[in-house]
Amino acid sequence: MTPRYCKGVFFALIIVFGICAALETKYKNNDSFLKGGNLNNIFQLYVPTVYSENEKCREHSVFYLEELKKLTLWATEMFDASAKFPSGLLYGSSYDLGSYDECLKIKVLHNNEGFIGKYCLVNWKIKLETPHNLTEVDWERDDYIKYFNVSTNDKLSAYANTLSRFKRNDYNVALCLPSSCTYNDINSAINSIILREKTDPFKLEVSIKEQDCQTQDDLYNLSLGDYIFILFFLTYIFIILMVSIYYKITVNRNSNKNGVRYKIVKCLALASNTKKLLNVNQENIDGLQYISAIKVITMFLIIFAHRLMFFFSSPIENPVFVEELYKKVEASVLLNGPIVVDTFFVTSGFLATYLILQQAIKHKTVNFFWVYLHRYLRLLFMYVVILVFHNTLLSKLGSGPLWKRRVEKEMESCRASWWTNILFINNYVNTNQVCMFQTWYLACEFQYFLIAPCLVWMYRKNSRLGYISISLLIVSSISIASIVHYVNNYNPFLLIYNSILTDPTGNDQYKHIYIPSHLRASPYLVGILVAFIKHEIKTRGYKLKPKAVYAGWIGSTFMLLAVVYGSFIFYVPEIHISKVVSSLFASMHHLIWGASIGWMIIAITEGHSGIIKPLTSWKPGFFLNRINYSAYILHGTIQLYSVGTLRSPVYISVFNMLLYALGDIMASYYIGFFLTVFFESPIIQLESLLRKNKFGKEENCDAENYTKHHEEKPGSIMKINGINHI
């Protein structure tokens, strides 16, 4: 416990002693507990259920207060576990989570039956009836508010109506009460007290939902689905281990290494897959392997951005730190961070198209059915494993004050929307119940992939037709985005405010402009165009001139910075921006970002990495790129778990943000390595083995073929020598 919290408990216990001393007789009814002066009227808020209409709840609450007078240990612990009046409210610290574990461990025997501690998180809201009448001031530093008797209501109103501020009139306070009291009992009891008491100058509103209350009995109750998942998981792991042992025993024997059984065993063996996964000796195939660095760095940035998202929407001790970001131009890197996902769209579009094009040239045709099936199956298996985990076991693996609000809510969303995920339509269907928030990207990417083989076919038939088609699609994409933003008066991009981060699925702009694929297709289409250009460079033997390289790097870097920092003006309320400018920015910033990354892809693959060559040639990057897909699917689960298990508000600082993000990155890639070796790699290689006749040659599970098929998603699908679409 912190010293401040201990002091709060100490003074609260003094209040209890004072009440006990003031009581001269035993009370014969519940109302008598509330007699004895203003001190008791305050104290009743800690055990409001003495007014409950639920007889059992009322009886246990009265017993609780009687035992508290005697300083019985369990009653004192129950009181101790409840939050006291929180400090730092006007500073934005809106959570007092009490002592969750202390509350849940309480067990009481009473009248031959018992009850246990119930932890509830109660939301208190000050209803603001009159808006503030002050011009915009710096509420933290402006002397005006310090010396001229400004009302607290003015500050509360100003913060409640400013998007870049955390609300100061909304508090979440923990209560520990007998388990016989339902959330409805607590809600009605508190509201009845508020109705009887005068709360001027403020009007209080209290709400509590079923998901806000927890007992020890709610934890770790496994369902049939949980047992089935555990059985499947352990059985699968056991099979892989047994096959790996068998492979290790037979690998040095003179067995028929061309036989089907040996090939299947090798595809599943851990030793074989681990060796191949760690192989960083890349053959130079048109320079594609050097894109690995772009994708790995992009993944790091996405994990970091999602950690900030969870941070900013969680109980935090110093929200002023976040609020100050909206005043700093340099913070645009964070405030427009979501743009970085367009890098994945460009690289994915480029690699998918380029690799399909090479196969089409080699085999003189494009087998549409197999290409689509190949892509779907490669994405699906790992995805389904994590998806089932979210539907079943995840909610049983932890606990915390926010566990039901965050983790169990995720489980409910997954049970309602899992089918949209496996059909890759979760960015359009059931967007109010998003399962695995980050997987909207996979839906978009899969939908974009559907057009890539068609454009390759057109390009192969007539290169001019291919260029015209892709150009028309790009123009259509930016036109549709501009029109939709203009007509609906949407913001040009998803503005990262606390209200959005807390519940993105409840935000119209998240659902209608951020995740729909038709409004952000231009980066992927640019990637397809870059693949065509790359092919032209290869076939015609064109060499980039030094001046063109310098101009390209300078121009692309400038445009990337312009997109990031130019977005800051949309966070400044004093700057009025017309709908036309806003709608143009909405469509063009995706295109500009995509074109800049597209140039970098051309330059890097043609050997013009310049000062970043050590980074693009960094061999561990080749290995990490093979785990990108697993890390992408996993990292959201890790971050969700960490928020669900919080016991106290987080203090945000640059150091803490980096520390948590680095932990997320390491955990995502470590666990991702395990899942890749056990789940993704065996399935990838078995699929390659089964389709050998489709390619007119025998595919086996050797290292060269493995890297040929292991890198296109954040992980991807169509792979050559460790080249990954994502």
C-alpha positions in Angstrom: 0.0 0.0 0.0 1.1 3.5 -0.6 1.6 5.9 2.4 -1.3 8.0 1.1 -3.6 5.0 1.1 -2.5 3.9 4.5 -3.3 7.3 5.9 -6.7 7.1 4.3 -7.4 3.8 6.1 -6.1 5.2 9.4 -8.5 8.2 9.3 -11.3 6.0 8.1 -10.8 3.7 11.1 -10.8 6.8 13.4 -14.3 7.5 11.9 -15.3 4.0 12.8 -14.1 4.4 16.4 -16.0 7.7 16.6 -19.2 6.1 15.4 -18.8 3.3 17.9 -18.2 5.7 20.8 -21.3 7.7 19.8 -23.5 4.6 19.8 -24.9 4.1 23.3 -27.5 1.4 22.6 -27.9 -1.5 20.3 -30.1 -0.7 17.3 -33.3 -2.5 16.7 -33.8 -1.6 13.1 -31.7 -0.6 10.1 -32.6 3.1 10.2 -31.0 3.3 13.7 -27.6 2.8 12.1 -28.0 6.1 10.3 -28.8 8.1 13.4 -26.0 9.8 15.2 -25.2 12.8 13.3 -23.5 13.8 10.1 -20.6 11.4 10.6 -22.9 8.5 10.3 -24.6 10.0 7.3 -21.2 10.0 5.6 -20.4 6.5 6.8 -23.6 5.0 5.3 -22.1 5.4 1.8 -19.6 2.6 2.6 -22.4 0.2 3.5 -25.4 1.5 1.6 -27.1 -1.9 1.5 -28.4 -1.5 5.0 -31.4 0.0 3.2 -31.7 -2.9 0.7 -35.1 -4.4 0.0 -33.4 -7.7 -0.3 -33.8 -9.2 3.2 -30.7 -11.4 3.1 -28.6 -8.5 1.8 -30.0 -6.2 4.5 -29.4 -8.8 7.2 -25.8 -9.4 6.2 -25.1 -5.7 5.8 -26.4 -5.0 9.3 -24.3 -7.8 10.6 -21.3 -6.4 8.8 -21.7 -3.0 10.6 -22.2 -4.6 14.0 -19.0 -6.6 13.6 -17.2 -3.5 12.3 -18.1 -1.7 15.6 -16.3 -4.6 17.4 -13.3 -4.3 15.0 -13.8 -8.0 14.0 -11.0 -8.8 11.6 -13.1 -9.8 8.6 -15.4 -6.8 8.9 -12.4 -4.4 9.2 -10.8 -6.1 6.2 -14.0 -5.6 4.2 -14.1 -1.9 5.2 -10.4 -1.7 4.5 -10.8 -3.2 1.0 -13.4 -0.6 0.0 -12.1 2.6 -1.6 -12.1 5.7 0.6 -12.8 9.1 -0.9 -10.3 9.2 -3.7 -7.7 12.0 -4.0 -6.6 13.8 -7.2 -10.1 13.9 -8.6 -9.7 17.4 -10.0 -6.3 16.3 -11.4 -8.1 13.6 -13.4 -7.4 10.5 -11.3 -10.9 9.0 -11.6 -10.3 5.5 -10.2 -9.9 4.3 -6.7 -9.8 0.5 -7.0 -9.6 -0.3 -3.3 -8.0 -3.7 -2.4 -9.5 -6.2 -4.8 -7.7 -9.3 -3.5 -8.3 -8.4 0.1 -12.1 -8.2 -0.6 -12.3 -11.5 -2.5 -10.6 -13.5 0.1 -13.1 -12.6 2.9 -15.3 -15.5 4.1 -17.9 -15.2 6.9 -20.1 -17.7 8.8 -23.4 -16.2 10.0 -26.5 -18.1 11.3 -25.3 -21.5 10.0 -24.8 -20.0 6.5 -22.1 -17.8 5.1 -21.3 -15.1 2.7 -18.1 -13.9 1.1 -16.7 -10.6 0.0 -18.2 -9.1 -3.2 -16.0 -6.5 -5.0 -18.0 -3.9 -6.9 -16.8 -0.9 -8.9 -19.4 1.8 -8.6 -19.5 4.7 -11.1 -20.3 8.1 -9.6 -21.1 10.9 -12.0 -21.6 14.6 -11.1 -24.4 15.8 -13.4 -23.5 19.2 -14.8 -26.6 21.2 -15.5 -25.0 24.5 -16.5 -22.1 24.7 -19.0 -19.1 26.7 -18.1 -19.1 30.3 -19.1 -15.3 30.9 -19.3 -13.2 31.3 -22.4 -10.6 28.7 -23.0 -7.9 28.9 -20.2 -5.0 26.8 -19.1 -6.6 25.2 -16.2 -3.3 24.0 -14.8 -1.3 27.3 -15.0 -3.5 30.3 -15.7 -3.4 32.6 -12.7 -7.0 33.7 -13.5 -8.4 30.5 -12.1 -6.2 30.6 -9.1 -7.1 34.1 -7.8 -10.6 35.0 -8.9 -12.8 32.5 -7.2 -13.7 30.4 -10.2 -16.2 27.8 -9.4 -15.3 24.1 -9.4 -18.3 23.6 -11.7 -16.6 25.7 -14.3 -13.6 23.3 -14.4 -15.8 20.2 -14.3 -17.9 21.5 -17.2 -14.9 22.6 -19.3 -13.3 19.2 -19.0 -16.5 17.3 -19.6 -17.1 19.1 -22.9 -13.5 19.1 -24.2 -12.5 16.0 -26.2 -8.8 16.4 -25.4 -9.5 16.3 -21.6 -10.3 13.5 -19.3 -13.6 14.0 -17.5 -13.3 15.3 -13.9 -17.0 14.6 -13.1 -16.9 10.8 -13.6 -15.4 8.6 -10.8 -15.1 4.9 -10.3 -14.9 3.8 -6.7 -14.6 0.3 -5.2 -17.0 -1.1 -2.5 -16.6 -4.4 -0.7 -19.9 -5.8 0.6 -21.5 -9.1 1.5 -22.0 -11.4 -1.5 -25.7 -11.7 -0.8 -26.2 -8.2 -2.2 -26.7 -8.0 -5.9 -25.6 -5.2 -8.1 -29.2 -4.1 -8.3 -29.4 -4.0 -4.4 -26.3 -1.8 -4.3 -27.5 0.5 -7.1 -30.9 1.0 -5.6 -29.6 1.5 -2.1 -27.1 4.1 -3.1 -29.6 6.0 -5.2 -32.1 6.0 -2.4 -29.5 7.6 -0.1 -28.8 10.2 -2.7 -32.5 11.0 -3.0 -32.8 11.6 0.7 -29.6 13.6 1.1 -29.0 17.0 -0.3 -26.0 17.0 -2.6 -26.1 20.7 -3.7 -24.4 22.2 -5.5 -23.9 19.0 -7.4 -26.3 16.4 -8.6 -25.0 12.9 -8.3 -25.8 9.9 -10.6 -24.7 6.5 -9.6 -24.6 3.4 -11.8 -23.4 -0.1 -11.4 -23.8 -3.1 -13.8 -23.6 -6.8 -13.3 -20.1 -6.9 -14.9 -18.9 -4.4 -12.2 -19.3 -6.9 -9.4 -17.1 -10.0 -8.7 -16.7 -12.6 -6.0 -14.2 -15.4 -5.6 -16.8 -17.9 -6.9 -16.8 -16.1 -10.2 -13.2 -17.0 -10.9 -11.7 -20.0 -12.6 -14.9 -21.9 -13.3 -14.1 -23.9 -16.4 -16.8 -24.6 -18.9 -17.2 -27.6 -21.3 -15.7 -25.4 -24.1 -12.7 -24.7 -21.9 -12.0 -28.4 -21.3 -12.4 -29.1 -25.0 -9.9 -26.4 -25.9 -7.4 -27.6 -23.3 -7.8 -31.2 -24.5 -7.3 -30.2 -28.1 -4.3 -28.0 -27.3 -2.5 -30.6 -25.1 -3.3 -33.4 -27.6 -1.9 -31.4 -30.5 1.2 -30.5 -28.5 1.7 -34.1 -27.5 1.4 -35.2 -31.1 4.0 -32.7 -32.3 6.4 -33.7 -29.5 6.0 -37.4 -30.3 6.5 -36.8 -34.0 9.6 -34.7 -33.2 11.1 -37.5 -31.0 10.4 -40.0 -33.8 12.1 -37.7 -36.3 15.1 -37.2 -34.1 15.4 -41.0 -33.8 15.1 -41.7 -37.5 16.8 -38.7 -39.1 20.3 -40.4 -39.1 19.0 -43.8 -40.2 19.1 -44.9 -43.7 15.4 -44.5 -44.0 13.6 -43.6 -47.3 13.9 -39.8 -47.2 11.9 -39.6 -50.3 9.0 -41.4 -48.8 5.7 -39.6 -48.0 5.8 -40.6 -44.3 9.3 -39.2 -43.8 8.3 -35.9 -45.5 5.2 -35.6 -43.3 7.2 -36.3 -40.2 9.8 -33.7 -41.2 7.2 -31.1 -41.8 5.9 -31.5 -38.2 9.2 -32.0 -36.4 10.2 -29.2 -34.0 13.9 -29.6 -34.7 13.4 -29.3 -38.4 11.0 -26.3 -38.1 13.1 -24.5 -35.5 16.3 -24.9 -37.6 14.5 -23.5 -40.6 12.9 -20.7 -38.7 16.3 -19.5 -37.3 17.9 -19.7 -40.7 19.0 -16.1 -41.6 21.1 -16.9 -44.7 18.8 -15.4 -47.3 19.3 -15.8 -51.0 18.9 -12.5 -52.8 15.7 -12.8 -54.8 15.2 -9.4 -56.4 16.1 -7.8 -53.1 12.8 -8.7 -51.6 14.3 -10.0 -48.4 15.4 -6.5 -47.4 11.8 -5.4 -46.9 11.8 -7.5 -43.7 13.2 -4.5 -41.8 10.3 -2.3 -42.8 7.8 -4.8 -41.7 9.5 -5.6 -38.4 9.9 -2.0 -37.5 6.3 -1.3 -38.4 5.2 -4.2 -36.2 7.2 -2.7 -33.3 5.5 0.7 -33.8 2.0 -0.9 -34.0 2.6 -2.8 -30.7 3.8 0.4 -29.1 0.8 2.3 -30.4 -1.6 -0.3 -29.1 0.1 -0.2 -25.7 -0.6 3.5 -25.6 -4.2 2.9 -26.6 -4.6 0.5 -23.6 -2.7 2.8 -21.3 -4.8 5.9 -22.2 -8.1 4.0 -21.8 -7.1 2.5 -18.4 -7.2 3.9 -14.9 -4.3 6.3 -14.9 -3.0 8.5 -12.1 -1.8 11.4 -14.1 -4.1 12.0 -17.1 -2.7 15.5 -17.4 0.4 13.9 -19.0 -1.9 12.7 -21.8 -3.8 16.0 -22.1 -0.6 17.9 -22.6 0.2 15.8 -25.7 -2.6 17.5 -27.5 -0.8 20.8 -27.2 2.5 19.6 -28.6 3.2 19.3 -32.3 5.9 16.7 -31.7 3.2 14.4 -30.2 1.7 14.1 -33.7 3.8 10.9 -34.0 1.5 9.4 -31.4 -1.7 11.2 -32.2 -1.6 10.2 -35.9 0.1 6.9 -35.1 -2.6 4.7 -36.8 -1.2 5.9 -40.2 1.7 3.5 -39.8 -0.6 0.5 -40.5 -0.7 1.7 -44.1 2.9 0.6 -44.4 1.7 -3.0 -44.0 -0.9 -2.4 -46.7 1.7 -1.2 -49.1 4.2 -4.0 -48.4 1.5 -6.6 -48.4 0.1 -5.4 -51.7 3.5 -5.2 -53.3 4.7 -8.7 -52.2 1.4 -10.5 -52.9 1.3 -9.0 -56.4 4.9 -9.4 -57.2 5.1 -13.0 -56.1 1.8 -13.9 -57.9 3.3 -12.2 -61.0 6.4 -14.3 -60.9 4.4 -17.5 -60.5 2.2 -16.4 -63.4 5.2 -15.9 -65.6 6.7 -19.2 -64.6 3.6 -21.2 -65.1 2.0 -19.1 -67.9 -1.2 -18.8 -66.0 -2.8 -17.7 -62.7 -4.8 -20.4 -60.9 -7.3 -18.1 -59.1 -9.0 -20.8 -57.1 -5.8 -22.2 -55.7 -4.3 -18.7 -55.0 -7.4 -17.7 -53.0 -7.6 -21.0 -51.1 -3.9 -20.9 -50.4 -4.2 -17.5 -49.0 -7.2 -18.2 -46.9 -5.8 -21.4 -45.4 -2.4 -19.9 -44.6 -4.1 -17.1 -42.6 -6.7 -19.2 -40.9 -5.1 -21.9 -38.7 -3.1 -19.7 -36.3 -6.0 -17.2 -36.4 -8.5 -19.9 -35.3 -6.3 -21.1 -32.5 -6.1 -17.6 -30.9 -9.8 -17.0 -31.7 -10.9 -20.1 -29.9 -8.7 -19.2 -27.0 -10.5 -15.8 -26.7 -13.8 -17.6 -26.8 -12.9 -20.0 -24.0 -9.9 -20.1 -21.7 -8.7 -16.5 -21.8 -11.4 -15.2 -19.4 -10.4 -17.9 -16.8 -6.7 -17.1 -16.7 -6.7 -14.0 -14.5 -8.7 -11.6 -12.4 -8.8 -7.9 -11.5 -11.1 -5.0 -10.9 -11.5 -4.4 -14.7 -11.4 -8.1 -15.6 -15.1 -8.4 -16.4 -15.3 -5.0 -18.0 -12.4 -5.7 -20.4 -11.6 -9.4 -20.7 -15.0 -11.0 -20.2 -16.5 -8.4 -22.5 -14.0 -9.5 -25.1 -15.1 -13.1 -24.7 -18.7 -12.1 -25.2 -17.9 -10.1 -28.3 -15.9 -13.1 -29.7 -18.8 -15.5 -29.0 -21.1 -13.2 -31.0 -18.7 -12.4 -33.8 -16.2 -15.2 -34.3 -17.8 -16.2 -37.6 -17.2 -12.8 -39.0 -13.5 -13.2 -38.2 -13.0 -16.5 -40.0 -14.9 -15.1 -43.0 -12.7 -12.0 -42.9 -15.7 -9.6 -42.9 -15.4 -8.4 -39.3 -14.6 -4.8 -40.5 -18.2 -4.6 -41.9 -20.4 -7.0 -39.9 -21.0 -6.9 -36.2 -18.7 -4.0 -35.7 -20.4 -3.2 -32.4 -18.9 -6.5 -31.1 -15.4 -6.6 -32.4 -13.4 -9.7 -31.4 -9.6 -9.2 -31.3 -9.7 -5.5 -32.1 -6.5 -5.5 -34.3 -7.9 -8.1 -36.7 -9.8 -5.6 -38.7 -6.5 -5.3 -40.6 -6.6 -8.9 -41.6 -10.1 -8.5 -43.0 -9.1 -5.5 -45.0 -5.9 -7.2 -46.3 -7.8 -10.3 -47.3 -10.4 -8.3 -49.1 -7.8 -6.4 -51.0 -5.9 -9.6 -51.9 -9.0 -10.7 -53.8 -8.3 -8.2 -56.5 -4.5 -8.7 -56.8 -4.7 -11.9 -59.0 -7.2 -10.2 -61.2 -4.9 -7.2 -61.8 -2.0 -9.5 -62.4 -4.0 -11.3 -65.0 -4.8 -8.0 -66.7 -1.2 -6.9 -66.5 0.0 -10.2 -68.1 -2.5 -9.8 -70.9 -1.7 -6.2 -71.6 0.6 -4.1 -69.3 -1.2 -0.9 -70.4 -4.5 -2.4 -69.3 -3.0 -3.3 -66.0 -1.7 0.2 -65.4 -5.0 1.8 -66.5 -7.0 -0.5 -64.2 -4.9 0.1 -61.1 -4.9 3.8 -61.8 -8.7 3.9 -62.0 -9.0 1.9 -58.8 -6.7 4.4 -57.0 -8.6 7.4 -58.3 -11.9 5.7 -57.3 -10.6 4.9 -53.8 -9.5 8.4 -53.0 -12.7 9.9 -54.6 -15.0 7.6 -52.6 -13.1 8.4 -49.4 -13.4 12.2 -50.0 -17.1 12.1 -50.8 -18.0 9.9 -47.8 -16.0 12.2 -45.5 -17.5 15.4 -47.0 -21.1 14.2 -47.0 -21.1 12.8 -43.5 -18.8 15.6 -42.1 -16.4 13.1 -40.7 -13.0 13.9 -39.3 -10.2 13.4 -41.8 -8.8 10.5 -39.8 -9.5 8.8 -36.5 -8.7 11.4 -33.8 -7.2 9.7 -30.9 -9.2 10.9 -27.9 -9.8 9.1 -24.6 -13.5 8.6 -25.4 -12.6 6.7 -28.6 -9.9 4.6 -27.0 -12.1 3.6 -24.1 -14.7 2.1 -26.4 -13.8 2.2 -30.1 -16.6 0.0 -31.2 -19.1 2.5 -29.9 -17.6 5.3 -32.0 -19.2 5.9 -35.4 -16.0 7.2 -37.0 -14.1 4.1 -36.0 -16.8 1.9 -37.5 -17.5 4.0 -40.6 -14.1 5.5 -41.7 -11.3 3.7 -39.9 -11.9 0.0 -40.5 -13.9 -0.2 -43.8 -11.6 -1.4 -46.6 -13.2 0.8 -49.3 -12.1 4.0 -47.5 -8.5 3.1 -47.1 -7.6 1.0 -50.2 -5.2 3.4 -51.8 -2.0 2.2 -50.0 -2.6 -1.4 -51.0 -3.3 -0.4 -54.5 -0.1 1.6 -54.5 1.7 -1.5 -53.4 0.2 -3.4 -56.5 1.4 -0.5 -58.7 4.8 -0.6 -57.2 5.0 -4.4 -57.9 4.3 -3.7 -61.6 7.0 -1.0 -61.7 9.4 -3.3 -59.9 8.7 -6.0 -62.6 9.4 -3.4 -65.3 12.7 -2.4 -63.8 13.7 -6.1 -63.5 12.7 -7.1 -67.1 14.1 -4.0 -68.8 17.3 -3.9 -66.7 16.7 -0.3 -65.7 19.1 1.2 -63.2 18.2 4.1 -60.9 20.4 7.1 -61.3 22.0 8.6 -58.1 20.2 11.9 -58.5 16.9 10.1 -58.7 17.7 8.1 -55.6 18.7 11.1 -53.6 15.6 13.0 -54.7 13.4 10.0 -54.0 14.6 9.5 -50.5 14.4 13.2 -49.6 11.0 13.6 -51.2 9.5 10.5 -49.6 10.9 11.4 -46.2 9.5 14.9 -46.4 6.1 13.6 -47.4 6.0 11.1 -44.6 6.8 13.8 -42.1 4.2 16.1 -43.7 1.5 13.5 -43.3 2.4 12.9 -39.6 2.9 16.5 -38.5 0.4 18.1 -40.8 -2.3 16.1 -39.0 -1.8 18.2 -35.9 -3.9 21.1 -37.1 -7.0 18.9 -36.8 -6.4 18.7 -33.0 -6.3 22.4 -32.6 -9.9 23.6 -32.0 -9.0 27.3 -32.7 -8.1 26.4 -36.3 -11.2 26.2 -38.5 -10.7 23.8 -41.4 -13.2 23.7 -44.2 -15.0 20.5 -45.1 -13.3 20.5 -48.5 -9.8 20.6 -47.1 -10.7 18.0 -44.4 -12.2 15.6 -46.9 -9.2 15.9 -49.3 -6.8 15.3 -46.4 -8.9 12.2 -45.5 -8.2 10.5 -48.8 -4.8 12.0 -49.9 -2.8 11.3 -46.7 -3.3 7.6 -47.2 -2.2 7.9 -50.8 0.8 10.1 -50.0 2.0 7.8 -47.3 1.6 4.7 -49.5 3.5 6.4 -52.4 6.3 7.3 -50.1 6.6 3.8 -48.7 6.3 2.5 -52.3 9.4 4.5 -53.3 11.3 3.2 -50.3 10.5 -0.4 -51.4 11.8 0.2 -54.9 15.0 1.9 -53.6 15.7 -0.8 -50.9 15.1 -3.8 -53.3 17.2 -2.2 -55.9 20.2 -1.8 -53.5 19.8 1.9 -52.7 19.2 1.6 -49.0 21.8 4.3 -48.2 22.3 5.0 -44.6 19.7 2.5 -43.5 21.5 -0.4 -45.2 22.8 -1.9 -41.9 19.1 -2.0 -40.8 17.7 -3.6 -43.9 20.5 -6.1 -43.9 20.2 -6.9 -40.2 19.9 -10.7 -40.2 17.8 -11.1 -37.0 15.2 -9.0 -38.9 14.8 -11.8 -41.4 14.0 -14.2 -38.5 11.7 -11.8 -36.7 9.8 -11.2 -39.9 8.8 -14.8 -39.9 7.1 -14.4 -36.6 5.4 -11.1 -37.5 2.0 -12.7 -38.1 2.0 -14.5 -34.8 3.1 -11.3 -33.0 0.4 -9.3 -34.7 -2.4 -11.7 -33.6 -0.9 -12.2 -30.1 0.1 -8.7 -28.9 -3.5 -7.5 -28.4 -4.2 -10.5 -26.1 -1.1 -9.7 -24.0 -2.0 -6.1 -23.6 -5.7 -6.8 -22.9 -4.6 -9.3 -20.1 -2.3 -6.7 -18.5 -5.1 -4.1 -18.3 -7.6 -6.7 -17.0 -5.3 -7.6 -14.1 -4.4 -4.0 -13.0 -4.9 -3.5 -9.3 -4.1 0.2 -9.2 -4.0 3.2 -11.6 -0.9 3.5 -13.8 1.4 6.4 -13.7 2.3 7.4 -17.2 5.7 8.6 -18.3 7.8 8.3 -21.4 10.0 5.7 -19.5 7.0 3.7 -18.4 5.5 3.7 -21.9 8.7 2.5 -23.5 9.2 -0.1 -20.7 5.7 -1.6 -21.1 6.0 -1.5 -24.9 9.3 -3.3 -24.9 7.8 -5.9 -22.7 4.9 -6.4 -25.1 7.3 -6.7 -28.0 9.4 -9.3 -26.3 6.4 -11.3 -25.0 4.7 -11.2 -28.4 7.7 -12.5 -30.3 8.7 -15.1 -27.7 5.2 -16.6 -27.5 4.9 -16.0 -31.2 8.0 -18.1 -31.8 6.4 -21.0 -29.9 3.1 -20.7 -31.8 4.9 -20.4 -35.1 7.0 -23.6 -34.5 4.1 -25.6 -33.1 1.2 -24.4 -35.2 2.0 -22.2 -38.2 5.1 -23.9 -39.6 3.8 -27.5 -39.7 0.6 -26.4 -41.4 2.4 -24.2 -43.9 4.7 -27.1 -44.8 2.0 -29.7 -45.0 0.1 -27.5 -47.3 3.1 -27.0 -49.5 3.6 -30.8 -49.6 0.0 -31.4 -50.6 0.1 -29.0 -53.4 3.2 -30.3 -55.1 1.4 -31.4 -58.2 0.0 -27.9 -58.7 3.5 -26.6 -59.3 4.8 -29.4 -61.4 7.5 -30.4 -59.0 7.9 -32.2 -55.7 7.7 -29.9 -52.7 9.4 -31.2 -49.6 10.1 -29.7 -46.2 13.7 -28.6 -46.7 15.1 -25.3 -45.5 15.0 -23.6 -48.9 11.4 -24.5 -49.5 10.5 -23.5 -45.9 11.8 -20.0 -46.3 10.1 -19.9 -49.7 6.8 -20.2 -47.9 7.2 -18.4 -44.6 6.8 -14.7 -45.0 4.0 -12.8 -46.3 1.6 -11.8 -43.6 2.5 -9.6 -40.7 3.2 -12.9 -41.7 1.8 -13.3 -45.2 1.0 -16.1 -47.6 2.7 -16.4 -50.8 6.3 -16.6 -49.9 9.6 -16.8 -51.6 12.9 -17.2 -49.7 11.7 -15.8 -46.5 9.7 -13.0 -48.1 6.6 -12.2 -46.2 3.6 -10.3 -47.6 3.1 -8.4 -44.4 
